[in-house]
Amino acid sequence: MEIMPEAVATREANGMHTIYRDVWDGLTGPALSYDLLIASPPCQTFSMAGNGAGRAALDEVIGAIELHAYKDPQALREFGEKHDPPPALVLTPLAHVWRDRPRMVALEQVPTVLPVWQAVAGVMRQWGYSVAVGVLNAEQYGVPQTRKRAILVGRLDGSANLPTPTHSRYYSHAPEKLDAGVLPWRPMGEALGLSGFTAEKVMGKGMVKRHGTRPGRDADTPAFAIRASAGGMEPGGFVLRSNYGSGGDPAKRGERTIHQPSATLTSKADRMKWDGTRRLSAEEAAALQTYPSDFIWTGKRFLQIGNAVPPLLAEAILTALVSEPAIELKEAA
């Protein structure tokens, strides 16, 4: 279910049937029967890149949970309309869980929303759900980008667990540091398929050089088959500059080389520049979000790309959620 026409068109173009509907309309009517609820409510209100109204309203949102506002869609909507954009949208998934009781639930939001997810988890546990909540780092799941997200997963018929990291965390103040027992984080150059790319950044003792591929891919096949060199970039010291969290101050803009993961991509990723020579292309942004090169986009590409959950992160979350063996359901409270 989606209210942005361009996002609906993009999903339909890629074979994913999507209902064009206001989320509030989806809460009116009888209970629905389905196994899995996946929800990623709009985050502009809560995001550090937004206007901050949601951060100020966090206590109100948690208070609305304690007052069981999710049981009354109209009351929930009226609460949300106190702000623009309405922070109550983050509670609409809980209203669906209350009404429909799906077997599995997966929710995503910016880290600021973690206290809300914790409050939601407390309610869901009263209904018999196993729930896990935490903040995940996207680079720890093969995404060539440092991106933190608050995640909630729940199951009625089994144990809900967050995914185990497969890659190292990226330590911005100690880039040479790698977590033991997992793969190194993925650099931008590898994800963009730079021909002959080798991550030869500052390497500490025991660090392993890698040659432009993900595990399971042929050494000559670029990950997700997009070549940044086609846009005038060659392997070397190119730097991607981001204004994320800078308040528009150029002096505060983060910089990452192609030997490092990208900074967080947002809906304004088109403002990111390579060494000041040209802007990040939509194709490059999609690759850094781990979309396949043949994914079809319609309408405002950067808006959709920056707002999306990286597919590799989504895959890790859902695989961990659905892979647990089911148990016999008990009657929910």
N, C-alpha and C positions, 0 to 999 in steps of 0.2 A: 504494500500500500504506500503510495507516494503522492504528494501534492504538487511537486515541481514537474511541469509538463516535459521539460527537456530531459530530466532524469528518467521519467517514464519511457520516453522515446528511446533513450540510450539502452535501457534494460530490454525493451522489446526488440530492438535491433540486434541484441545479442542472445535472443531466444529465451529471455526470462519474462514470463507473463507477470504484469504488474497492474494493480488496480489504481486508477487515478481517483483519489478521494481524500477529503479532509479527515485528519486523524480523529477529530471530535465526532464526525458522522459515523466513523467506524465503531464508536463506543455505544451507539444507540442501537437497540435491537436485541434479539435473543442471543444466548451464548452460542459460540461456534466450537466446532470440534476439529482440532489439529494437534499434531505432535510437538512441533517446535515453534516457539516465538523468538524471532530475532529482531531486535529494535536498537536503533541508533538515533535517539531524538536529536533535534537541532541543538547545536552547542554554542551558538553565537552569544547567548546570554551569559554562559558560564566561562567561556574561553578567555584566556589571557589576552587573546587578540580581539576580544569583543569589548563591549562598553562597561562591563563589570556589574551590571544590574543584577545578574544572576548570583554573583558571589555575595552581594549584599543581601540577597533574598534566600540564601541557603537555609538559614534558621527557619524562615517561613515555610519553605518547602518541606523540611523535616517535620515541622509542626503540623503541616497539612496531612502528612502520613500518620502521625499520632492521632489526628482527629478523624481518620478513616475517610478522607475526602475522595479517595480512589473508588469508593463504593457509589458515589453520586457523580456521574460525568458532568452534569450541569453545574454542580457546585465547584467541581474541579476546574471547569472552564472559566467560571466567574472569578475564581481565585487567580487563575493565570492572566486574565485580562487586566489585572492591576499593573502589569508590567508589559513592556514592549521591547523585544519579543517575550512571549509568555513563558516563564520558567516552569510553569505547571506541565508543559509538554513532556518534561522528563519523567513525570509520574503517570503518563498515559499507558506505558507498558504494564505498570502494576495494576492499573484498572483492567487491562485485558487479562492478566493472570488471575485476578479476583473473579472475573466473570467466567472465563473459559477454562481455567485450570489445565493448560497444556502440559504435556509430560516433561518437556525441556524448555529452558529459557536461556537466552544469551543477550546481554545488554552491554552497550559501549557508550562511553562519554569521555570528555576531557578529565584529567586528574582531579580538578576542583570538585567534581561531583562525587568523589569517593564516599564522603559522609552520607550522601543521599543513598547511594547503593548499599551502604552498610545498614541504613535504616530499612530499606526495601528488603534486604536479606533477612532481617529480624522478623518482619511480617511474613515473608514466604516460609520461613522455618515453622511458624505457627500453623501453617497450612499443610505441613508434612514434606516440604521440599528440603533436599540437601542443597546447600548453597555455598559457593566459594566466591570471594571478592578480593580484588587486588589491583595494583597498577602494574601493567606490563610495559616493557621496553621493546618496541618493534624490532630493533636491530638484533635482539636475542632470538628472533624467529626467522632470520634470513632476509629481513627487509633492509635495503641499503640506506637507511635513514634513521636518525634518532627521533623517535616519536613515542611519547608516553600516553597511555590511555587507561582509564579506569574501567575494569571489566567485571561483570557479574555473570555467573553461570549457575543454573539451578536445574535439579531433576527431581521428579516425583518417584521415579521407578529405579533409582540407582544413585550412586555416589557422584557428586559434581566436583570436578577438579579443574584447576587452571592448568594450562599446558606447561610441560617442562621445557626450559630453554634449550635450544639446539645450537645456539651461537653465543659468543662472548658478548657481554655488555661493552659499550664504547665508553671509555673514561676520558672525557674531554681534557682534563688536566693532566692525564697520563696516558696518551694514546698508545704507548707501547705496551701497556698492561693488558693481559688477556686472561680470561677466566679459564681455569683448568677443566679438562674433560669434555669440552665442547669445541665446535668449529670457531675460527676467527670470525669477527663481524665482516660483513660484505662491504667493500668500498664502492663508491660511485662508478669508478672506471670499469669495474667488472660488470656491474648491472647495466651500464650503457653500452657494453659490448665493444670497448675500444680495442682495436686490432693490436695484438701483441702486448696488451696491458699486463704489467706486473706491479703488484703492490709493494713498492720498495720504500715505504715511508720509514720513519724512524723506528728501527726494529730493535727490540730488546733481545737479550739472550734467549735462544730457544724459539723465537718467533719463526713461523714458516712462511716463505714467499709463496704466493699463489699466482696463477697465470690465467686470469680472466674468465674462469668458469665456475659454475656451481657444481657441487658433487652430483655425479650422474649425467653431466653434460660433456660432450666431446670438447676437447681442448680448443678446437677451431670454431666452435659454435658460441656466439655471444649470448649471454643470458638474456632471454626475452627478445633476442634478435633485433636490437636497435643499435645502430652505429652512430655515435655522437660525432665521429670524424666526418660524417656526411654533412654536418652543419658547420664545418670549419674548425673543429677541435682535433688536436693531435695528442697522443699520450704525452704526458709531461707534467708541468707545474701549474696547470689551470686551477683556478680557485673559484668556487661558487660562493657568491656573497648573498646573504639573506638579511632582510629587514625584520624578520620575525622577532617580536619582543623588543624592538629597538626604539619604539615611539617615534619612528621617522628620523632618528638621529643617525646619519651615516657613520659617525665615529663608533657607534655601538653595534653596528651590523656584524653578525657572525660570519666567519669565513671557514670554508672547508675545502681541502684539495681533493682531487679525484682519487687520491689514495685513502680517503676517509669516507665514512657514511655522510650522506647529506644531512643538513639540518632539517627540522620539521617542515614539511610542505603544507601550505595552507591554501585557501581559495584564492589567495593573492600571490601564488607562486610565480605568476608571470612577471613579478617585480624582481625576482631573483636574477642575478647576472653572473655570467662567466667572465671574471677578470675585468668587468666593466665594458667588455667588447660587444657582447650581445646578450639578450635575455634568454633565460631557460625556455626551451620549446615545450609545447604541450606533450609531444612524443617523449621527450626526456623526462618530464614530470611524471607521466604515466608509468614509464619504466622504473623510476625511483620509488613509485608506489607499488611496484611488482605486477602491474597489469601486463598481459601478453600484448605483443605488437599488433596482433590482428583484432584487438578489441575495438569495437565501433563506438565512436562518440558522436553525439548530436548536440547542437547548441553550445552553451558556454562550457568549454572543456575544462579550463582551469578551476572553475567553481566546483564542478563535479569531481574532478580529480583530487583537489585539495580537501574536500569534505569527506572523501571516501575512507573506509577502513581498508588498509592495504590487504589485498587478497591473501598473501602468505600469512599474515597475522590472523585473518579471519579463519583460514584453513586450520591453523594450529589450534585456535580456540574451539572450533566446532569438532575437530577430530578428537580432542581430549574429552569433550562433553559427551559425544555420542558413542564413543568406543567402549565405555564402561558397560559391563553386562547388566541387563535389566533384572529387576527383582519383582516379585508379586506386589501389585499395588494395594495399599491399604486405603480405606475410605478417607478422603481429605476432610479436614475440619471445616 
